[in-house]
Amino acid sequence: MLAREASGKSYPNLGITDTHHAISHHGEKPAKIAEHAKLNLYHISLFAKFLQKLDATPDGDGTLLDHAAIFYGSGMSNGNAHSDGPLPVIALGGALGKGHRHIRTTEKAPIGNLWMSVADKFGAPVPTVGDSTGEISL
């Protein structure tokens, strides 16, 4: 976890003095939206460095990234509106299967559907996760 949307953390190293939570409630103000975009770019750059380290670390017949299942995303699709869908989530790592795919679910598909699918993929099927309504194709 790089940060929490409700965090009281500020980012003076980026020139952001308001908290993460405060700038996510940008009120459609361009300066706040720009700060939020800057913070998101910072977090994704940290995530990219993490992935590069995994990809550079040998593990058996590949790398740690080849054998991992990693998820990156947000608990809100629009923090300003407290909108919980559709959630932006990226799944990476060879443990999820090969291929470059983009899976788009229905706008209101619960995130629990993803977690049910992941559990099933790894041989630990569960009947439900949160408000899940079924699995998605991974």
C-alpha positions, -999 to +999 in steps of 0.1 A: +000+000+000+015+033-010-012+056+005-047+056+017-074+078+003-084+089+038-048+096+048-039+127+066-005+126+049+006+156+029+034+157+003+056+187+008+083+170-013+059+175-042+048+210-032+015+196-019+006+209+015-030+197+017-037+161+027-043+133+002-080+132+013-084+170+010-072+171-026-093+141-036-123+163-027-112+189-053-146+206-058-138+208-095-111+234-087-084+231-114-056+237-089-068+209-067-073+186-096-038+193-108-024+185-073-044+152-073-030+143-107+005+151-095+001+129-064-013+101-085+017+104-109+040+102-079+024+071-066+024+053-099+061+062-104+068+045-070+048+015-082+068+014-114+101+013-094+087-016-073+078-035-105+112-029-120+128-044-088+106-074-090+114-079-127+151-076-120+150-102-092+156-138-104+132-164-091+134-200-103+127-201-141+119-164-143+117-133-121+096-124-090+073-104-114+068-135-135+056-154-105+036-127-088+000-114-088+000-077-080-029-053-079-028-015-080-058+007-078-081+029-058-110+025-034-127+054-052-133+061-089-140+098-081-131+109-046-148+142-051-182+124-054-173+094-032-181+073-063-172+036-058-175+026-094-161+018-118-129+013-097-096+017-116-076-014-109-046-029-128-035-065-123+001-074-131+023-104-129+028-137-146+008-156-120-024-142-134-016-156-169+001-144-200-011-118-223-018-081-225-055-077-219-079-050-209-109-062-190-137-038-186-166-048-163-200-032-161-199+002-144-214-011-112-196-045-110-186-049-073-148-051-066-157-083-047-162-100-082-125-095-089-114-109-055-137-140-060-121-146-094-086-142-080-094-167-051-108-192-077-077-188-099-055-198-071-076-228-061-093-212-031-128-205-044-152-186-021-190-183-025-189-145-020-167-115-012-185-084+002-213-075-021-200-096-050-225-108-077-203-134-095-168-138-110-152-120-139-131-137-165-094-134-158 
